[in-house]
Amino acid sequence: MKIGTERLLDGGYIAVRSGKIDPRRKTLVFLHGLAGSSSAWDRIAALGFSGFNTILLDLRGHGISHRYQAVDDYRIELIANDVIRVLRELHITQPIFVAHSFGCLIALTCVAQREFTSSKLILLSPGYPRPHSVLATVLDCLLKAAACIIRRTRVERQGGRVNYDKYPKNTDYNPRRMAADIHNTGGLVYLSCIRWALSADMTSLLSQLEGISVLLVHGKRDSVFPIRAAQKIKDRVRQSQLVTIDDGNHVLPLTHPEQLHAIITVFLAEEDFCEGVA
């Protein structure tokens, strides 16, 4: 599905799709999840958001964006820095990040830089990593080793985007969709991103959200990140609200695009938190 104009920005490394950008408007910046690409947003973006610019990015290593060679190239802060440079290049000063799953960590890291005036933040199906847990430590070692093996043996991948219309049964662990995602992105990128996501310091990132209105949307049937992850974020962020979807799973942008569009539209119309404080 064609959404806006396709461009390679940040020196040709990051693939971006957008319509004409009106500098008077705030800009919705859509950040996809692990092993996905900007095509995960096609069904929502096609519905349009009146009064807002819309930008869809392929994060580094995903979609049509550049694939780097090393595990360390996929640290969260490096992926976030790509996004920040793209927004600078497009002269975007008031981004509103709309992020899903892994993309939530990227959005939070971008906001923490305080380079832009972000009045709102939308997090869909967020997780809450525990970087110092025993499980995280064990997985960190295993994933780093596996990613290094893949790096030494892999064949250079050509970029692309998955057509999610081919996978109508989008359960959390739909084997056909997951295989397409991982094959399209590549094992090195997939494992490296998991490794660095496990080390994210959510407590520190959430502490940077003062004055920003935060919308959390979570499916009650999410088996990847149970709803308690979103509830924990809500408990830590005073100016946040949590909307749940009874029959929603983890891949909400694919399974509930119309419902998400309606929820996001209502949130965007609400008064900004910082403006509503007496």
Order of alpha helices (4+ residues) and beta strands (2+ residues): beta-beta-beta-alpha-beta-alpha-beta-alpha-beta-alpha-alpha-alpha-alpha-beta-alpha-beta-alpha-alpha-alpha
